[in-house]
Amino acid sequence: MEPFYFIALLIGVAGSTVVHLSQGMMRLAIARRGEDGARALYLAGMTMNFSAPLWVILANRFGPTVLYTSVYAVGLVALLIFSCVKLGHRARPSDMAGAGAVAAGAALLAGGTLAGGTPPMAALGAAPLFFAGAGAVGMLAPVWWMTARRRRLPMPEGIVLGGLGGVFLALDSLLKGVAQSDSGEAAFLPATAAGAALFAMSFAGAGLAFAMTQWAHTRSAPPSQTIAGYDAAYVAAPVFLVPLAAGGAGMPNAWCYAGLACLALGLFLLGAAHPSRPAAAVAGRWMRRNSAARFAAIRPFLRGRTLLDVGAAEGYIGECAAQHAGMDVRLADVVDLNRTELPLDLYDGHTLPYSEKSFDTVTVLLTLHHCAEPDCVLSEVRRVARERVIVTESVYRTRAGRRMLYLMDRAFNGFRSEGSMPVCLHFRTARQWREAFKEAGLTVEHEAWVSRGLHKQRLFILSPR
């Protein structure tokens, strides 16, 4: 093992940190679009991002490209810290465990690369790398078509787009390594005209990688997902592309496969932050199917033409009201879980952003027990409702029933929203809700059971007058 290989690994750690922080800076600039300093912040982040090829060129001088790529994911830790401090990201145990798994995978891959006898870059052919690049470019059309038509991708958008970006950057790095070794030994720059041409063409990969991350940012994909996909692909792709380009030499060993397994685990854990994760998608599909039955229970009590759904979550009930009752619907919630085309207004959980008697009907469906101050929300609902307020709530009769509601709510809604739904749980008996309605100035006109099973649900039809 060459002593300079460790220098290549250290350059990889430094370059990874700089490039990862650049992604966080550009994401922050996009979030602050229109504010003072946002453009300068974006330009600074973009400049740092474009330094990625320079780090690769420097590392290639001291060892095979795969040494640089194997440790690239360690910069994810720096990005997570930046996201928590500057982007308001709430770090969860799965975030930290995912970052740790990605970093461990990078360490295992680096060890496997050092122990496995990686072929020199001069032994790699450029043609197989170009064919791999053409395949990656061919994937852009179906991804664009699915996102443009709001079709669900097989994985979260951030992971898909970030993964494509990682593949493009891996090809960029490998092609540079081949070009820099065109004389038979690694150098800072190519020594032949053919090597210089290959070196110049490699920058197309860096440009496509940058485009993929910007695409993900403009789609509001969580940075942790985008960069997790980016890192996993950038670290894993060379493990298989090098043997392909070297005619079978440098096949991955057990250490490399263990590293890839850790990367896959980290990718899974970091993918938990967004409702498009498969787990949340399953719950979302069930909620959409169940929304028809829930809407049927409240439809006879709707009044007027305008409806506000407070605590709308995915928005499926409001969507049913718009499609089947022809109502003009708005959604209001404290977090954005909206999966429909209906307009959503985010509010602070205390004051609804509407004037008095703005809506004919206001619905508050299985929402009040999630509110930090349910009585305050009821007063606001009465203020903005003109004719009718419809409430459904989970109720209990015994302490055991209350405990069961806690367990079921935490399990299902945690699975459904991946932790983004408020966890304040204020369950009450039906009698306690009636008293709360009276205190808020709402008159109970009718009530009925929606469900009397393990999850008891009560329907209350209220008048705000």
N, C-alpha and C positions, 0 to 999 in steps of 0.2 A: 504494500500500500504506500502510495506516494505521500510524503509529509505535507505537500501543498494541498492535498485533498481537504484537510481541515480548514484551510483558508477559504476554499470554495464553500464549505458548510457555513462558516461564519458570515460570509458575504450573503448567503441565502437568508440567514436570520435577519440581517440588517435590511436587505432589500424587501423582504416580506413585511417587516414592520412599517417601512415607509409607504409601500404600496397599499397596505391595508388601511392605514390611517387616511390615505388619500381618498379611499372609497367613502369613509365616514364623513370626511369634509365635504365632498361633493353632494352626498345625501343631505347633509345639514344645509348646504347652500340652496338646494332645490326646495327644501321645506321652508326656507326663509325668503323665497323668491319675492322680489319687489322691495325688500328691506335694504337699508343702508349696509353696505359691506358684503352683501350676498354675492355679488358678481366677483369681487376680489377673492372671496373665500373659495368660490367655485374654480376660478383660474388657478389659485394656489394648489387646490386639490388636483386639478387636471395636470398641472405641471409635475407634481409628485407622482401621479399615475403614469405619465409618459416617461418617467425615469426607469420604469421596469426593464426595458431592453438594455439600458446601460448597466444595471446590476447583473443581468445575464451575461453580457459581454465580458464584464470584469471577472465573474465567476468561471466562465469557460476557459479563461487563461490558465486557471489553476487546477482544473479537473473536468471530468465529463459533466455534461449538462444535467444529468439525472441527480448528481449530488446537490445541485442548487434547488431543483424542483422538489426533492424529497423532504426538505425542511421548510418549504415555503409556507405551510399551513400554520406555523407557530405564530405568525403575525395576527392570527385571528384573535388571540388573547388581547392584544392591544386594541383591536377594533371593538371588542366587547366592552372594554373599559370606556372607550370613547363614546360608544352608543349609550351606555348608562349615564355618563356624565353630561354629554352634550345633546343627545337625541331623545332623552327621557325614556330610554328603553328600560323596562323593569327586569332586571336579571333574575332568573328563576334557577332552581337547582339543576334543571335539565339543560339550561344554557351553559352553566359552568361545567357540568359533566360532559356535554357535547364538545365544548372547547378542549377539555382535557383529553377526550378520546381522540380528537383530531390531532392534537399535539403528540400524543403517544403514538399514533399511527405514523406520523412524520418521523419520529425517532426510530421506530422499528424499520421503516423503509430506508432511512439513512444507514442504519446498521446492516441491513440486508444488502444494500448497494455496495458498502465498503467490503463486506465479506464475500460477495458473490462474483467478484471479478468482472466488473462492467467493462465492455469493450471500449476502446478509445473512439472518439468521435470521428476520426479519420476512417474507421471501418464501416461507418453507416452510409447507406445510399440515400440520396435525396428523393428519388422517384417514389418509393413507398410512402414517404411522408407527404408528398403532394397528393397521392391518391387518398390518404386519410383526410387531408384537408378538404378535398373535393366532397368526400362523404359528409363531413361536418357542415359544409356550406349547403349541401342538399337538404339538410334537416331544417334550415331556416324557413323555407317556404311553408311547410305544414304548421310549424310553430306560429308563424305570423298569421296564417289563415285562422287557426284556432283562437288566438287571442283577439283578432279583429272581430270575430263572430261571437265572442264571449263564450266559447266552448271551453269546457273544463279540461285542462291538461292532466296527464297521468300523475304528475307531481306538482307541488307548488311552483308558481311561475318563477319565483326567485331562484329556486334550485335548478330549474330547466335552463333558464337564460344564463345564470351564473355558470352552470356546467358547460354549456356551449362555449362561453367565454374562456373557461379554463382550458378546454381542448385547443382552441385557437392559439392561446398564449403558449401552451406546451409545444405546439408545432412551430411557433415563432422561435422559441428558445432552442429547440433541437436543430432547426435549420441554421440558426446562427452558429451553433456549435460545430456543425458540419462545415460551414463556410470558413470559420476561423481555423479549422484544422486541414484546410485544403493543401497545405504544403507537407502534411504528414505529422506535424507537431502543432500543438495549440499555440495560438498567438492572439494578440488583441484585435487584429484586423486581418482579412483574407490577403493571401499573397499572390493570387492569380485573378485574371479577369472573370473566369467562370465562378470563382468563389465570391468575388465582389458582387456579381449579378445575383447569386443565390442569397447573399447577405442582404442586398437591397430588397429582394422579393419577400424575405422573411418578415419585414415590417408590416406587411398586409395582415399577418396573423395578429400582431399587436393592435392594429387598428380595429379589426373585427372583435377582439376581446374587449376593447374599450367600448365599442358600440353595444355589445351585449349587456355590460353592466349599466350603461346609461338607459338602455331599454328597460331593464329591470327596475331602476330607480324611478323612471317616469311612470311605470305601472304601479308604483307605491309598494313594491315588494319589500318585506323587512330586510334590512341589511344583513342580519345574521344568516338568513336563508340564502341570499344572493351570494355572499362570500363563502358560505359553506359549500355550495355547489361549485363555485369557482375554484376553491382550494382543492376539493376532493378530485375534480377532474384534472386540474393542473398537476397534482401530485401523482395521481394514478395513471394518467395517460402515458407518460414516458416509460412506465414499467413495462407496458406492452408494445409501445411504438419502437423502442430501442431494439428488441429482438426482431421485430418485423423488418426494420431497416438494416439490421446487421446480419441478415440471413440465418437467424436462429440463435446467434450467440447472445449471451447475457440473459438467459431466461430467468424469470423471477424465482427466488428460493423461498423456503418456509418463512423466513423473517419478513420478506416482502408481502407474502399473503397474509401474515398476521397483521402487518401494518395496514393493509387494505381493509381487513375486517374491522380494525379500530376506526378507520376513516368512515366506513359504512355506518358504524354505531354512532359516531359523532354527527354524521349527516342526519340520521334519524332523530337524534335528540334535539338538534338545532332546528329541525323542520317542524317542531311542535309549536311554534309561536304564531301560526297563522291559521285561520279557519279553513284554508284550502287543503290542509293536510288530510290524508285519507281518513284518519279517525274522525275528524270533524266533518268531513264530507259525508261519511256514513250517517252521522247524527243529523246533518242538514237534510239529507234526502228523506229520512224518516220524518223530520219536522214538516217538510213540504207536503208529504202524503197525509200526515195527520192534520194539517191546517184546514183541509176541506171539512172534516168532521167538527173541528172547533168553530169554524165560521158558521156552519149550519146551526149550531146551538145559539149563536147570538144574532143571526140574521133577522129573525122576526121582530127584534127589539131596536133595530137601527132606525134613526130618524133623520130627515133632511137629506142634503146632498153633499155636505162636507164632513169629513171624518178625520180625527187625529188619533193615531195609535201611539200611546205613550209606553215606552219600554218595548219597542217593536221588535227588537232582536233582528232576526233575518228578514222580517217584513212580510212574511207569507200570509198572515191574516189580512193585513192591509191590501195585499195584492188580490186576495179573493174578493174583498169588498169592492175594489175598483173594477175587477173583471166581471163579477156576477151580480153586483148591485148597482153598478154604474156610478159609484161615489167618487168624489174628488178627495183623494187621500194624501195625507202627509204623515211621515213617521218622525218620532222623537225618541232619543235615547241618549245615554251617557257614554256609550261606546258604539263604534261603527261595526255592526255585524250584518249590515244590509246586503242581501243577496238578490234584490229586485231592482227594477228601474224607477221605483217610487222615490220622491225627494225625501231626504233624511236631514233633520236638524239636530245637531248635538247640543246638549245643554248641561248645566252644572249640577243637575240633580235637585235643585232647589227652585229655580225660577224658570218657567217655560217662556220662550221668546215670542209670545203672541199677546195680542191685546185681549180685552175682556170679550167674552161671548164670540170668539172667532170661529168656532166649529159647532155644527149642529149636533154631532155625536162625538164623544171622546171615549175610547176604549183603553182599559188598563188591565191587560190579560196576563195573569200569573206573573205580575211584575212587582207589586207592592212589597212583597216579602224580601225582595232584593234591594229595596231602597234604604239608604242610610237613615232618612227621615220620612217614613211613609205618610205620616200625618201632614207634613208640609206639602208633599206631592198631591195628596187629596185636596188640600185647599187650592192649589194651583189648578188642578183639574176642574174643580167647581168654577173657578174664575173664568176659564177659557171656554167652558161648555155652554151651549145655548139651550138645548132641549133635553139631551140624554147623556148619561154616563153609564157605561157598562163595565163592570168589574168581575173578573174571575179570580179566585184565590184558593191556594192550598190551605186546608183547615185540618184541625186535629181535635180529638176528644179526650185523649189520655196522654200522659207523659211519654209512654212508649210510642204512641202515634206521632208525637212531636219529634222524638228522636229519629223515627223512621223517615220523616220528611227531610230532616237534616241530611241523613245519609244518602237518600235518593237524589236530593237536589245537588249536593256536592259532587256525587259521582257522575250524574248525567250531564249537568251543565258544565262541569269541568271538562268532560269528554267532548261536549258539543262546541264550546268556545275556546278550548285550549288555554283556559285560565284567564281570559280577558273579561269575563262577565263578573260583575261585582259579587263578592261573597257574603255581604251583609244579609243575614237571614233572620227576618222578623216574622216568624209564623205566629198566627193567632187562631183562636177559636172563632166560629161563625158569630157567636154573641159579641166577642171583642171587636170584630170588624163592624158589626152594626153600630156599636157605640162610637167607633172611630168615624163612621160616615156621619152620624148625628153631630159630632163635634165639628166636623168640617162643613156643616150646613147642607148635607146631601140627604134626601129623603128616599128611603127604600120603598119602591113601588112593587117590586116582585123579586122573589128569589127561588132558586131551584138547585137541585143537585146536578152537576155535570158528570161526576164520577163518585161512586160510593165504595170503590175498591180500596186497594192498599194506598193509592194516592187519591185521597178525598179532595174533590174540587167543588166549590160552591159558586154559583152564578148570582150576582146581585145587579138588578136593574134600578138605577138611581135617577132622581130628578134633581137638577141643580137649582131649582127655583126656590 
